[in-house]
Amino acid sequence: MASVAWAQGLGGGGGSSSGTLLSLVPFVLIFVIFYFLLILPQQKRQKAQKAMLDDLKKGDKIITASGIWGTITNLGKSTVTLQVADNTKIKIQKEHIAKLRADDDDKE
């Protein structure tokens, strides 16, 4: 009876490397799912935001990340001057511009 138990132990040792690979499959699948659902869309949004910031020009109407509406009056390398009222201008960092606004947004 002891020889039978010993023989079974040898047979199970040969399949342990394939068992290790099979145990890694769920982790690989989870990483692939996270990549396509979280990482890839975030990279696309970052590229689109960077392209929008690079294409800004004087006179563009924008909305900042804090919700301030304004018109660009001056562009610097890392700052933007906005006119938010008739005699009111503010300077903000370029990265804090959330989006361009449409011309028909003024009719609210």
Phi and psi in radians as a Rosetta constraint file:
Dihedral C 1 N 2 CA 2 C 2 CIRCULARHARMONIC -1.150 0.35
Dihedral N 2 CA 2 C 2 N 3 CIRCULARHARMONIC -0.603 0.35
Dihedral C 2 N 3 CA 3 C 3 CIRCULARHARMONIC -1.207 0.35
Dihedral N 3 CA 3 C 3 N 4 CIRCULARHARMONIC -0.545 0.35
Dihedral C 3 N 4 CA 4 C 4 CIRCULARHARMONIC -1.195 0.35
Dihedral N 4 CA 4 C 4 N 5 CIRCULARHARMONIC -0.753 0.35
Dihedral C 4 N 5 CA 5 C 5 CIRCULARHARMONIC -1.122 0.35
Dihedral N 5 CA 5 C 5 N 6 CIRCULARHARMONIC -0.668 0.35
Dihedral C 5 N 6 CA 6 C 6 CIRCULARHARMONIC -1.187 0.35
Dihedral N 6 CA 6 C 6 N 7 CIRCULARHARMONIC -0.652 0.35
Dihedral C 6 N 7 CA 7 C 7 CIRCULARHARMONIC -1.167 0.35
Dihedral N 7 CA 7 C 7 N 8 CIRCULARHARMONIC -0.648 0.35
Dihedral C 7 N 8 CA 8 C 8 CIRCULARHARMONIC -1.183 0.35
Dihedral N 8 CA 8 C 8 N 9 CIRCULARHARMONIC -0.617 0.35
Dihedral C 8 N 9 CA 9 C 9 CIRCULARHARMONIC -1.125 0.35
Dihedral N 9 CA 9 C 9 N 10 CIRCULARHARMONIC -0.651 0.35
Dihedral C 9 N 10 CA 10 C 10 CIRCULARHARMONIC -1.188 0.35
Dihedral N 10 CA 10 C 10 N 11 CIRCULARHARMONIC -0.686 0.35
Dihedral C 10 N 11 CA 11 C 11 CIRCULARHARMONIC -1.158 0.35
Dihedral N 11 CA 11 C 11 N 12 CIRCULARHARMONIC -0.625 0.35
Dihedral C 11 N 12 CA 12 C 12 CIRCULARHARMONIC -1.286 0.35
Dihedral N 12 CA 12 C 12 N 13 CIRCULARHARMONIC -0.448 0.35
Dihedral C 12 N 13 CA 13 C 13 CIRCULARHARMONIC -1.214 0.35
Dihedral N 13 CA 13 C 13 N 14 CIRCULARHARMONIC -0.527 0.35
Dihedral C 13 N 14 CA 14 C 14 CIRCULARHARMONIC -1.234 0.35
Dihedral N 14 CA 14 C 14 N 15 CIRCULARHARMONIC -0.480 0.35
Dihedral C 14 N 15 CA 15 C 15 CIRCULARHARMONIC -1.602 0.35
Dihedral N 15 CA 15 C 15 N 16 CIRCULARHARMONIC 0.057 0.35
Dihedral C 15 N 16 CA 16 C 16 CIRCULARHARMONIC -1.232 0.35
Dihedral N 16 CA 16 C 16 N 17 CIRCULARHARMONIC -0.521 0.35
Dihedral C 16 N 17 CA 17 C 17 CIRCULARHARMONIC -1.217 0.35
Dihedral N 17 CA 17 C 17 N 18 CIRCULARHARMONIC -0.659 0.35
Dihedral C 17 N 18 CA 18 C 18 CIRCULARHARMONIC -1.253 0.35
Dihedral N 18 CA 18 C 18 N 19 CIRCULARHARMONIC -0.543 0.35
Dihedral C 18 N 19 CA 19 C 19 CIRCULARHARMONIC -1.171 0.35
Dihedral N 19 CA 19 C 19 N 20 CIRCULARHARMONIC -0.611 0.35
Dihedral C 19 N 20 CA 20 C 20 CIRCULARHARMONIC -1.165 0.35
Dihedral N 20 CA 20 C 20 N 21 CIRCULARHARMONIC -0.725 0.35
Dihedral C 20 N 21 CA 21 C 21 CIRCULARHARMONIC -1.148 0.35
Dihedral N 21 CA 21 C 21 N 22 CIRCULARHARMONIC -0.701 0.35
Dihedral C 21 N 22 CA 22 C 22 CIRCULARHARMONIC -1.165 0.35
Dihedral N 22 CA 22 C 22 N 23 CIRCULARHARMONIC -0.529 0.35
Dihedral C 22 N 23 CA 23 C 23 CIRCULARHARMONIC -1.291 0.35
Dihedral N 23 CA 23 C 23 N 24 CIRCULARHARMONIC -0.322 0.35
Dihedral C 23 N 24 CA 24 C 24 CIRCULARHARMONIC -1.481 0.35
Dihedral N 24 CA 24 C 24 N 25 CIRCULARHARMONIC -0.323 0.35
Dihedral C 24 N 25 CA 25 C 25 CIRCULARHARMONIC -1.003 0.35
Dihedral N 25 CA 25 C 25 N 26 CIRCULARHARMONIC -0.802 0.35
Dihedral C 25 N 26 CA 26 C 26 CIRCULARHARMONIC -1.057 0.35
Dihedral N 26 CA 26 C 26 N 27 CIRCULARHARMONIC -0.651 0.35
Dihedral C 26 N 27 CA 27 C 27 CIRCULARHARMONIC -1.165 0.35
Dihedral N 27 CA 27 C 27 N 28 CIRCULARHARMONIC -0.690 0.35
Dihedral C 27 N 28 CA 28 C 28 CIRCULARHARMONIC -1.131 0.35
Dihedral N 28 CA 28 C 28 N 29 CIRCULARHARMONIC -0.750 0.35
Dihedral C 28 N 29 CA 29 C 29 CIRCULARHARMONIC -1.104 0.35
Dihedral N 29 CA 29 C 29 N 30 CIRCULARHARMONIC -0.716 0.35
Dihedral C 29 N 30 CA 30 C 30 CIRCULARHARMONIC -1.094 0.35
Dihedral N 30 CA 30 C 30 N 31 CIRCULARHARMONIC -0.742 0.35
Dihedral C 30 N 31 CA 31 C 31 CIRCULARHARMONIC -1.098 0.35
Dihedral N 31 CA 31 C 31 N 32 CIRCULARHARMONIC -0.746 0.35
Dihedral C 31 N 32 CA 32 C 32 CIRCULARHARMONIC -1.099 0.35
Dihedral N 32 CA 32 C 32 N 33 CIRCULARHARMONIC -0.744 0.35
Dihedral C 32 N 33 CA 33 C 33 CIRCULARHARMONIC -1.115 0.35
Dihedral N 33 CA 33 C 33 N 34 CIRCULARHARMONIC -0.789 0.35
Dihedral C 33 N 34 CA 34 C 34 CIRCULARHARMONIC -1.066 0.35
Dihedral N 34 CA 34 C 34 N 35 CIRCULARHARMONIC -0.682 0.35
Dihedral C 34 N 35 CA 35 C 35 CIRCULARHARMONIC -1.083 0.35
Dihedral N 35 CA 35 C 35 N 36 CIRCULARHARMONIC -0.840 0.35
Dihedral C 35 N 36 CA 36 C 36 CIRCULARHARMONIC -1.344 0.35
Dihedral N 36 CA 36 C 36 N 37 CIRCULARHARMONIC -0.465 0.35
Dihedral C 36 N 37 CA 37 C 37 CIRCULARHARMONIC -1.630 0.35
Dihedral N 37 CA 37 C 37 N 38 CIRCULARHARMONIC -0.482 0.35
Dihedral C 37 N 38 CA 38 C 38 CIRCULARHARMONIC -2.068 0.35
Dihedral N 38 CA 38 C 38 N 39 CIRCULARHARMONIC -0.918 0.35
Dihedral C 38 N 39 CA 39 C 39 CIRCULARHARMONIC -1.265 0.35
Dihedral N 39 CA 39 C 39 N 40 CIRCULARHARMONIC -0.878 0.35
Dihedral C 39 N 40 CA 40 C 40 CIRCULARHARMONIC -1.083 0.35
Dihedral N 40 CA 40 C 40 N 41 CIRCULARHARMONIC -0.829 0.35
Dihedral C 40 N 41 CA 41 C 41 CIRCULARHARMONIC -1.078 0.35
Dihedral N 41 CA 41 C 41 N 42 CIRCULARHARMONIC -0.638 0.35
Dihedral C 41 N 42 CA 42 C 42 CIRCULARHARMONIC -1.130 0.35
Dihedral N 42 CA 42 C 42 N 43 CIRCULARHARMONIC -0.709 0.35
Dihedral C 42 N 43 CA 43 C 43 CIRCULARHARMONIC -1.119 0.35
Dihedral N 43 CA 43 C 43 N 44 CIRCULARHARMONIC -0.665 0.35
Dihedral C 43 N 44 CA 44 C 44 CIRCULARHARMONIC -1.134 0.35
Dihedral N 44 CA 44 C 44 N 45 CIRCULARHARMONIC -0.726 0.35
Dihedral C 44 N 45 CA 45 C 45 CIRCULARHARMONIC -1.111 0.35
Dihedral N 45 CA 45 C 45 N 46 CIRCULARHARMONIC -0.700 0.35
Dihedral C 45 N 46 CA 46 C 46 CIRCULARHARMONIC -1.132 0.35
Dihedral N 46 CA 46 C 46 N 47 CIRCULARHARMONIC -0.707 0.35
Dihedral C 46 N 47 CA 47 C 47 CIRCULARHARMONIC -1.139 0.35
Dihedral N 47 CA 47 C 47 N 48 CIRCULARHARMONIC -0.721 0.35
Dihedral C 47 N 48 CA 48 C 48 CIRCULARHARMONIC -1.147 0.35
Dihedral N 48 CA 48 C 48 N 49 CIRCULARHARMONIC -0.716 0.35
Dihedral C 48 N 49 CA 49 C 49 CIRCULARHARMONIC -1.115 0.35
Dihedral N 49 CA 49 C 49 N 50 CIRCULARHARMONIC -0.752 0.35
Dihedral C 49 N 50 CA 50 C 50 CIRCULARHARMONIC -1.117 0.35
Dihedral N 50 CA 50 C 50 N 51 CIRCULARHARMONIC -0.719 0.35
Dihedral C 50 N 51 CA 51 C 51 CIRCULARHARMONIC -1.114 0.35
Dihedral N 51 CA 51 C 51 N 52 CIRCULARHARMONIC -0.690 0.35
Dihedral C 51 N 52 CA 52 C 52 CIRCULARHARMONIC -1.137 0.35
Dihedral N 52 CA 52 C 52 N 53 CIRCULARHARMONIC -0.747 0.35
Dihedral C 52 N 53 CA 53 C 53 CIRCULARHARMONIC -1.152 0.35
Dihedral N 53 CA 53 C 53 N 54 CIRCULARHARMONIC -0.634 0.35
Dihedral C 53 N 54 CA 54 C 54 CIRCULARHARMONIC -1.221 0.35
Dihedral N 54 CA 54 C 54 N 55 CIRCULARHARMONIC -0.463 0.35
Dihedral C 54 N 55 CA 55 C 55 CIRCULARHARMONIC -1.618 0.35
Dihedral N 55 CA 55 C 55 N 56 CIRCULARHARMONIC 0.053 0.35
Dihedral C 55 N 56 CA 56 C 56 CIRCULARHARMONIC -1.117 0.35
Dihedral N 56 CA 56 C 56 N 57 CIRCULARHARMONIC 2.553 0.35
Dihedral C 56 N 57 CA 57 C 57 CIRCULARHARMONIC -2.517 0.35
Dihedral N 57 CA 57 C 57 N 58 CIRCULARHARMONIC 2.879 0.35
Dihedral C 57 N 58 CA 58 C 58 CIRCULARHARMONIC -1.054 0.35
Dihedral N 58 CA 58 C 58 N 59 CIRCULARHARMONIC 2.327 0.35
Dihedral C 58 N 59 CA 59 C 59 CIRCULARHARMONIC 1.711 0.35
Dihedral N 59 CA 59 C 59 N 60 CIRCULARHARMONIC -0.186 0.35
Dihedral C 59 N 60 CA 60 C 60 CIRCULARHARMONIC -1.174 0.35
Dihedral N 60 CA 60 C 60 N 61 CIRCULARHARMONIC 2.454 0.35
Dihedral C 60 N 61 CA 61 C 61 CIRCULARHARMONIC -1.702 0.35
Dihedral N 61 CA 61 C 61 N 62 CIRCULARHARMONIC 2.216 0.35
Dihedral C 61 N 62 CA 62 C 62 CIRCULARHARMONIC -2.308 0.35
Dihedral N 62 CA 62 C 62 N 63 CIRCULARHARMONIC 2.945 0.35
Dihedral C 62 N 63 CA 63 C 63 CIRCULARHARMONIC -2.197 0.35
Dihedral N 63 CA 63 C 63 N 64 CIRCULARHARMONIC 2.284 0.35
Dihedral C 63 N 64 CA 64 C 64 CIRCULARHARMONIC -1.444 0.35
Dihedral N 64 CA 64 C 64 N 65 CIRCULARHARMONIC 2.975 0.35
Dihedral C 64 N 65 CA 65 C 65 CIRCULARHARMONIC -1.127 0.35
Dihedral N 65 CA 65 C 65 N 66 CIRCULARHARMONIC -0.420 0.35
Dihedral C 65 N 66 CA 66 C 66 CIRCULARHARMONIC -1.588 0.35
Dihedral N 66 CA 66 C 66 N 67 CIRCULARHARMONIC 0.002 0.35
Dihedral C 66 N 67 CA 67 C 67 CIRCULARHARMONIC 1.677 0.35
Dihedral N 67 CA 67 C 67 N 68 CIRCULARHARMONIC 0.173 0.35
Dihedral C 67 N 68 CA 68 C 68 CIRCULARHARMONIC -1.435 0.35
Dihedral N 68 CA 68 C 68 N 69 CIRCULARHARMONIC 2.259 0.35
Dihedral C 68 N 69 CA 69 C 69 CIRCULARHARMONIC -1.664 0.35
Dihedral N 69 CA 69 C 69 N 70 CIRCULARHARMONIC 2.378 0.35
Dihedral C 69 N 70 CA 70 C 70 CIRCULARHARMONIC -2.832 0.35
Dihedral N 70 CA 70 C 70 N 71 CIRCULARHARMONIC 3.031 0.35
Dihedral C 70 N 71 CA 71 C 71 CIRCULARHARMONIC -2.064 0.35
Dihedral N 71 CA 71 C 71 N 72 CIRCULARHARMONIC 2.323 0.35
Dihedral C 71 N 72 CA 72 C 72 CIRCULARHARMONIC -1.235 0.35
Dihedral N 72 CA 72 C 72 N 73 CIRCULARHARMONIC 2.198 0.35
Dihedral C 72 N 73 CA 73 C 73 CIRCULARHARMONIC -1.937 0.35
Dihedral N 73 CA 73 C 73 N 74 CIRCULARHARMONIC -0.380 0.35
Dihedral C 73 N 74 CA 74 C 74 CIRCULARHARMONIC -2.685 0.35
Dihedral N 74 CA 74 C 74 N 75 CIRCULARHARMONIC 2.403 0.35
Dihedral C 74 N 75 CA 75 C 75 CIRCULARHARMONIC -2.021 0.35
Dihedral N 75 CA 75 C 75 N 76 CIRCULARHARMONIC 2.225 0.35
Dihedral C 75 N 76 CA 76 C 76 CIRCULARHARMONIC -1.899 0.35
Dihedral N 76 CA 76 C 76 N 77 CIRCULARHARMONIC -3.015 0.35
Dihedral C 76 N 77 CA 77 C 77 CIRCULARHARMONIC -1.175 0.35
Dihedral N 77 CA 77 C 77 N 78 CIRCULARHARMONIC -0.763 0.35
Dihedral C 77 N 78 CA 78 C 78 CIRCULARHARMONIC -2.205 0.35
Dihedral N 78 CA 78 C 78 N 79 CIRCULARHARMONIC 0.003 0.35
Dihedral C 78 N 79 CA 79 C 79 CIRCULARHARMONIC -2.205 0.35
Dihedral N 79 CA 79 C 79 N 80 CIRCULARHARMONIC 2.789 0.35
Dihedral C 79 N 80 CA 80 C 80 CIRCULARHARMONIC -2.366 0.35
Dihedral N 80 CA 80 C 80 N 81 CIRCULARHARMONIC 2.394 0.35
Dihedral C 80 N 81 CA 81 C 81 CIRCULARHARMONIC -1.756 0.35
Dihedral N 81 CA 81 C 81 N 82 CIRCULARHARMONIC 2.216 0.35
Dihedral C 81 N 82 CA 82 C 82 CIRCULARHARMONIC -1.970 0.35
Dihedral N 82 CA 82 C 82 N 83 CIRCULARHARMONIC 2.481 0.35
Dihedral C 82 N 83 CA 83 C 83 CIRCULARHARMONIC -1.728 0.35
Dihedral N 83 CA 83 C 83 N 84 CIRCULARHARMONIC 2.051 0.35
Dihedral C 83 N 84 CA 84 C 84 CIRCULARHARMONIC -1.860 0.35
Dihedral N 84 CA 84 C 84 N 85 CIRCULARHARMONIC -0.277 0.35
Dihedral C 84 N 85 CA 85 C 85 CIRCULARHARMONIC -2.642 0.35
Dihedral N 85 CA 85 C 85 N 86 CIRCULARHARMONIC -3.109 0.35
Dihedral C 85 N 86 CA 86 C 86 CIRCULARHARMONIC -0.985 0.35
Dihedral N 86 CA 86 C 86 N 87 CIRCULARHARMONIC -0.858 0.35
Dihedral C 86 N 87 CA 87 C 87 CIRCULARHARMONIC -2.083 0.35
Dihedral N 87 CA 87 C 87 N 88 CIRCULARHARMONIC 0.586 0.35
Dihedral C 87 N 88 CA 88 C 88 CIRCULARHARMONIC -2.233 0.35
Dihedral N 88 CA 88 C 88 N 89 CIRCULARHARMONIC 2.071 0.35
Dihedral C 88 N 89 CA 89 C 89 CIRCULARHARMONIC -2.167 0.35
Dihedral N 89 CA 89 C 89 N 90 CIRCULARHARMONIC 2.508 0.35
Dihedral C 89 N 90 CA 90 C 90 CIRCULARHARMONIC -2.275 0.35
Dihedral N 90 CA 90 C 90 N 91 CIRCULARHARMONIC 2.682 0.35
Dihedral C 90 N 91 CA 91 C 91 CIRCULARHARMONIC -1.936 0.35
Dihedral N 91 CA 91 C 91 N 92 CIRCULARHARMONIC 2.267 0.35
Dihedral C 91 N 92 CA 92 C 92 CIRCULARHARMONIC -2.290 0.35
Dihedral N 92 CA 92 C 92 N 93 CIRCULARHARMONIC 2.876 0.35
Dihedral C 92 N 93 CA 93 C 93 CIRCULARHARMONIC -1.335 0.35
Dihedral N 93 CA 93 C 93 N 94 CIRCULARHARMONIC 2.496 0.35
Dihedral C 93 N 94 CA 94 C 94 CIRCULARHARMONIC -1.037 0.35
Dihedral N 94 CA 94 C 94 N 95 CIRCULARHARMONIC -0.607 0.35
Dihedral C 94 N 95 CA 95 C 95 CIRCULARHARMONIC -1.159 0.35
Dihedral N 95 CA 95 C 95 N 96 CIRCULARHARMONIC -0.275 0.35
Dihedral C 95 N 96 CA 96 C 96 CIRCULARHARMONIC -1.592 0.35
Dihedral N 96 CA 96 C 96 N 97 CIRCULARHARMONIC 0.142 0.35
Dihedral C 96 N 97 CA 97 C 97 CIRCULARHARMONIC -1.446 0.35
Dihedral N 97 CA 97 C 97 N 98 CIRCULARHARMONIC 2.128 0.35
Dihedral C 97 N 98 CA 98 C 98 CIRCULARHARMONIC -1.476 0.35
Dihedral N 98 CA 98 C 98 N 99 CIRCULARHARMONIC -0.838 0.35
Dihedral C 98 N 99 CA 99 C 99 CIRCULARHARMONIC -2.848 0.35
Dihedral N 99 CA 99 C 99 N 100 CIRCULARHARMONIC 2.830 0.35
Dihedral C 99 N 100 CA 100 C 100 CIRCULARHARMONIC -1.391 0.35
Dihedral N 100 CA 100 C 100 N 101 CIRCULARHARMONIC 2.582 0.35
Dihedral C 100 N 101 CA 101 C 101 CIRCULARHARMONIC -1.959 0.35
Dihedral N 101 CA 101 C 101 N 102 CIRCULARHARMONIC 2.674 0.35
Dihedral C 101 N 102 CA 102 C 102 CIRCULARHARMONIC -1.334 0.35
Dihedral N 102 CA 102 C 102 N 103 CIRCULARHARMONIC 2.743 0.35
Dihedral C 102 N 103 CA 103 C 103 CIRCULARHARMONIC -1.140 0.35
Dihedral N 103 CA 103 C 103 N 104 CIRCULARHARMONIC -0.523 0.35
Dihedral C 103 N 104 CA 104 C 104 CIRCULARHARMONIC -1.421 0.35
Dihedral N 104 CA 104 C 104 N 105 CIRCULARHARMONIC 0.021 0.35
Dihedral C 104 N 105 CA 105 C 105 CIRCULARHARMONIC -1.272 0.35
Dihedral N 105 CA 105 C 105 N 106 CIRCULARHARMONIC -0.284 0.35
Dihedral C 105 N 106 CA 106 C 106 CIRCULARHARMONIC -1.303 0.35
Dihedral N 106 CA 106 C 106 N 107 CIRCULARHARMONIC -0.224 0.35
Dihedral C 106 N 107 CA 107 C 107 CIRCULARHARMONIC -1.573 0.35
Dihedral N 107 CA 107 C 107 N 108 CIRCULARHARMONIC 0.489 0.35
